[in-house]
Amino acid sequence: MTHSDGERPLAVVTGASSGIGYELAKQFAEHGFDLLVNAEDGALDAAAERLASNGAQVTAVRADLRRFEGVEQLAAAIAAQRSPVAAAALNAGIGTGGPFVEGDLRDDLAIIQLNVASTVHLAKRLLPDMVARDEGRILITSSIASTSPGPFQAVYNASKSFVQSFAEALQNELKDTGVTVTSLMPGPTETDFFRRAGMEDTRLGRQPKDDPAEVARQGFEALMAGRNRKVAGSLKTKAQEAADKVLPDSAKAAVHRRLSEPGSGE
């Protein structure tokens, strides 16, 4: 993909050092985009080098989006680019498992800061320019978890419900513009999420998971097609989303509890 002047369009991807974020960045690179990629961990530079092997010009911005100043650092780096942002994947996210009453409040608030606040913050920085140009694409990584209360993942599921609602509201607000907003809704995916969340001993943590490369491919195609949402991954994930449309919240919470309760996978 190239602009009429022959330059490669620019895509921004957060959480790009591994997992779905890295695979999304790879999709952009393989389809003719230059990249500005972000993560807070030391693996970002190596990821950027691999992405550049696809012919993309890659700028890596290491910033912690759990902090207001970190989001502003990323926004400043975006503004300093020569090209406007053609597409952005707001993908960075974290979760934690376990009983809410036993968890560390700082961990819960970090989930809200990264999953919710940084998504709103970056959207506020990116969308006005896109609307002024009447073109642009935003992909927001939600989750199948957004459709269900999440016992033992209470804050994580609630954070994804927020971003899902946020994406759907923006879709309506922007429907008469050339700007599209797509929500990506993966199910359990083979990333480092469950280890970081302390959920390796749960049924959810031990069950087979979807391929992040396939999730990213489906999400990228939905974004480029201007679709409002994409339940990405396996048929099992799509079946879960269909079931969640008809089950009452109490039933969904009971199912989630059986999957996510600590020790349930042993």
N, C-alpha and C positions, 0 to 999 in steps of 0.2 A: 504494500500500500504506500503510495506517495502522494504528496500535494501536487497541485498543478505546476508549481515552480520546481518540481523534482526533488524537493527535500522530503526526508522521511518525517512523518508525524511523530509527535511526542506522546508517550504514555507514562503515567505515574503509577507505581505499584507499591503499596505498603505491606509490611510483613513478608518481604520478598527474599529472605535469606534461605528459606526452606519451605517444604510442604506445598499447599495450594498456592500460596503467594509466589513462590519461585516458579511453579509451573505456569501460572498466569503470565508472569513476566516473560517466560520462554515462549509462550504463545504469541505475545506481542512482538517479540524479537523476530520470530520466524515468519511473521506476517508483515514485516516491513516497517516496524516502529522503532524509533530510538527510545531510550528508557531513562527515567529517573526512578531509582529503586531505593526503598527505605527499609531499615530494620534497626533494632537497637543492639543486636548481638554481633560478636566478632566474625561470624560466618558470612556477613554481607559482602565483604570484599572478594572472597573466593567465589561467591555466587555471581557477583557482577562480572568477574573475569570469564566465567563459563558462559554467561549470557552474551558477552561481547563476541564470543566465537561464532555467533550466528550472524555477524555483520552489523549488529546494532552499535550505536554510540551509547555507552552506558555511564550515567552519573550515579554514584552511590552516596547516599546521605545517611549517615549513622546518627539517629536521633531517637530519643525515648518519647514515644507519643503518649505515654501515661502522664506526661507533664505538659502543661500549657506552653511552656517555653520550647519544649521539643517540637510541638506541632508548629509553632511559629518559626522555628529554625527550618523545618521542612518547607513551609510555605514560602519563606524567603528564598530558599534554593530553587524552588519551582519558578518564582517570579524572575529569578536571574537568568533563566534559560532563554535562548534566542527565539525558540518557537513556543507558541501557545499550546496548552495542553489539549490534545485531541481526545484523549481517553484517560480515565483514572480508575484503578481498582482499589477501593478502600477495603482492604482485606485484613489488616492487622487485628489480631484478637487473642485473648487468653481465656482460660477457664480454671476452675478448681473444683474438686469434688469433696464430699464429706458433709457431715451435719452442719447446718448453718450456725447453730448455737455454739459449736466447738471451734469454728474456723477463726482465723485472724482477720479482724476488721480491715486491716490494711490491704490484705489480699482481695477482699470483696470490693473495696473501693478502687483498687487497681483495675479490676475487671471493668467496672463502670467507666473509669477514666479512659481506658484504651478502647473498649468495644463500643461505648456510647459516645462519650464526650469528644474523643478524637475524630470520630466519624462525622459528627455534627460540625466540629471545628473545621475540618478539611473541606467538607462540602460547602461551608460558608465562604471559604477562601477561593474555591474553584468555580462554583456555579455562576456567580455574577459575571465573570468574564465569558464563560461559555454562553450564557443567555445574551450578553451584549453582541457576541459574534453570531448568535443563532445557530451554533453547532457545538457538539460535544457529546461524550458518552461517559456515564458514571456507572461502575459496577460496585455494588455494596455486598460484601459477603455476610449474609444472614446465616441461617441454619435451619435444618428440619426441626431443631430444638425450639425454634421460635413458635411452633404450633402447639406446644405442650408445656404445662407447668413442670418444673424439674426438681422433684425431691432429690436431695443430695447434690444438686447442681443449681440451687435456687437462684443465685445471682446471675450465673451464666445464661440460663434459659431466659430469664427476664430481660437480660441485656440484648439478647437476640430478638426477642419480641419487640423491643423498642426499635431496633434498627430496621426490622421488617416493616413495622408501621410507618417509620420515618421514610423509607424508600417508597412505599405505596402512596404516601401523601405527596411527596415530591413528584411522582409520576403524574398525579392529577394536576398539580400546580403548573407543571411544565408541558402539558399535553399539546398546547398550541404553539410550542417553540420547536426549534430544531435540536433540542437537547433531550437525550433519553437517559433514564435511570433504570437499571436492571438489578434485581435482587437475586443473588446466587444462594441457593439453599441446599448445601450438601448434607448428607448424613454422616455417620461415623466414617472417617477417612484415615488412611494409613499415614499418619504424620506423628510428630512428637507430642501431640496435644495431650494424650491420655497419660503419658509418663509425667509431663509437667504438671498436670492436674492432680496427680496422685491417685489415679483411678485404674491402675494396672491390675488390681485384685477384684475388679467388678466384672459382671457379665458383659457390660457395655465395652469395657476395656479389652476383654479377651475375645470378643466375637470377631469374625472376619470383617474386614473393612474395605472401603472403596479405594481405588487407585487415585491419588491426587492428580496425576497427569490427565486422567480421563475426566475427572471433575472439572479441572481447569479448561480442558478443551470444550466441554459442553458449555461452561460459563462464558468463555470467549465467544463462541458462536452465537449464543443468546444475546450477548452484548452487541455484537456487530450487526445482528438482525434487528436490534431495537426492541427486543422482547422485555416485558415488564418483570418477569421472573423465570427462574429455571431451577427446578428440583433436579439436582445433578447427582450422578452416580448410578448405582445399580437399580434393578427393578425392585429390590427389597426396599430401598429408600423411597422410591416413588410410591410403592404400596403403603408404606408407613404414612406418607403425607396424605394419601387419599383416605386412609382410615382416620387420621386425625381430624379430617373435615367433618366427620359424622359422630365421633365419640364424644361424650361429655368430658369436661375438664377433669372431673373426679376419676373417671376411668383412665384417662391418659396419665394422670399423676400416679395412679396405682401401677400401671405398666412401667413407667419410668423408674419408679422406686425399685421394682424387682431387678431392673437392669443396672442401676447406678448405686445401689446400697453398698457401702464398703464391705468387702468379704463375700459378695454375692457370686463372684466368679470362682471361688475355691471349692 
